[in-house]
Amino acid sequence: MHRIILLATFFCCTLIQAQFGKNCEVRQIKINFFNPGLEYEMGLGVNSTLDFRVAWQVALEPASSTPIEDYDFFPAITVQNRYYNNFNGRYRRGRQIYGNSGNYIAPTVAVFSPEKRVVENTLVDGVHAYSGLVYGVQRSYNSGLSFSIDAGAGYYFGPFEGGIHPVLNFSLGWIISEKRWCVGK
């Protein structure tokens, strides 16, 4: 019994040690200018982060019969679990990975909370959301400037007939607080 506990402890310590050398920032807080709001990104694993954004966001109007052509500005909360797939390659080529500068794939969820609005002569009230998958690029610079853009598809649902539509997020802002732990400088 003691050998099993000792062996389990050894494997747990090995796994913990493997997670110690992160490529990602432990945490960073950004102010977004394009979609006014705050963004918090926290390192989860070697190449993955959890990104949480609260902002006024430009989004398509999913209650419209032509949602891709109709856009509006909604308060939103967006959460992404980003996996950066090119940190090691960027680091080997001498490129900076500071501020989680890399390309990522992420499952994403966004919840929009607009006020009552009239869309095509129909009153629409209540929150709506989407859940989907995006591929994106994020770059941060030593000055603190940071931008990211991601695109993909998501299933939109709410007080209307749901459907799959494109997802496009753009963020331009400034890193105001960071906790560095990344390998690349």
Long-range contacts (C-beta under 8 A, 24 or more apart in sequence): 18-46, 19-45, 19-46, 21-46, 21-183, 22-46, 22-181, 22-182, 22-183, 23-47, 23-84, 23-87, 23-88, 23-91, 23-97, 23-182, 23-183, 23-184, 24-48, 24-49, 24-84, 24-87, 24-100, 24-181, 24-182, 25-49, 25-98, 25-99, 25-100, 25-178, 25-179, 25-180, 25-181, 25-182, 26-179, 26-180, 26-181, 27-177, 27-178, 27-179, 28-99, 28-100, 28-175, 28-177, 28-178, 28-179, 29-175, 29-176, 29-177, 29-178, 30-146, 30-171, 30-173, 30-174, 30-175, 30-176, 31-173, 31-174, 31-176, 32-171, 32-172, 32-173, 33-172, 33-173, 33-174, 34-170, 34-171, 34-172, 34-173, 35-169, 35-170, 35-171, 39-171, 39-173, 41-82, 41-100, 43-181, 44-81, 47-83, 47-84, 47-85, 47-87, 47-88, 48-81, 48-82, 48-83, 48-84, 49-81, 49-82, 49-84, 49-100, 50-79, 50-80, 50-81, 50-82, 51-78, 51-79, 51-80, 51-81, 51-82, 51-106, 52-77, 52-78, 52-79, 53-77, 53-78, 53-79, 53-171, 57-110, 57-112, 57-169, 59-110, 59-112, 60-165, 60-166, 61-119, 62-128, 62-130, 62-156, 62-158, 62-160, 62-162, 62-163, 62-165, 63-119, 63-120, 63-122, 63-124, 63-128, 63-158, 63-159, 63-160, 64-119, 64-120, 65-120, 67-156, 67-163, 67-165, 68-165, 68-166, 70-119, 72-114, 72-117, 74-112, 74-113, 74-114, 75-112, 75-113, 75-114, 76-110, 76-111, 76-112, 76-113, 77-110, 77-111, 78-108, 78-109, 78-110, 78-169, 79-108, 79-109, 79-110, 80-106, 80-107, 80-108, 80-109, 80-134, 80-150, 81-106, 81-107, 82-106, 82-136, 82-138, 87-184, 90-184, 91-183, 91-184, 95-184, 96-184, 96-185, 97-182, 97-183, 97-184, 98-140, 98-141, 98-142, 98-180, 98-182, 98-184, 98-185, 99-138, 99-139, 99-140, 99-141, 99-146, 99-175, 99-178, 100-138, 100-140, 100-182, 101-138, 101-139, 101-140, 101-184, 102-137, 102-138, 103-135, 103-136, 103-137, 103-138, 104-135, 104-136, 104-137, 104-138, 104-150, 105-133, 105-134, 105-135, 105-136, 106-133, 106-134, 106-135, 106-136, 106-150, 107-131, 107-132, 107-133, 108-132, 108-133, 108-134, 108-150, 108-152, 108-154, 108-167, 108-169, 110-154, 110-167, 112-158, 124-159, 124-160, 125-159, 126-158, 126-159, 127-158, 128-156, 128-157, 128-158, 128-159, 128-160, 129-156, 129-157, 129-158, 130-154, 130-155, 130-156, 130-157, 130-165, 130-167, 131-155, 132-164, 132-167, 134-167, 134-169, 136-169, 140-175, 144-174, 144-175, 144-176, 145-173, 145-174, 145-175, 146-171, 146-172, 146-173, 146-174, 146-175, 147-171, 147-172, 147-173
